[in-house]
Amino acid sequence: MKADIHPDYVECRVTCSCGNTFTTRSTVPELRAELCAECHPFYTGKQKLVDTGGRVERFQRRYAKADAAKTSAAKTSAAKKKA
């Protein structure tokens, strides 16, 4: 390996948004993470819904419109069959 071209590999303190901290090694002395093994749904078994920009609400509104359209179409077709 060539000398003096590689970054320093130092101890790094990682801080998660849940407050958990741990140390590892990296080229930077401090890192911030959004999810860690203590708060990630895969490891905890808890569902954590992260809504980015109202996407969940937008989906629910769209689904409600589609569901309402289906029920109204079914009612009109049933009324036509009776008549």
Secondary structure, DSSP 8 states (H G I E B T S, - for coil): --TT-S---EEEEEEETTS-EEEEEESSSEEEES--TTT-HHHH-------STTHHHHHHHHHHHHHHHHHHHHHHHHHHHH-
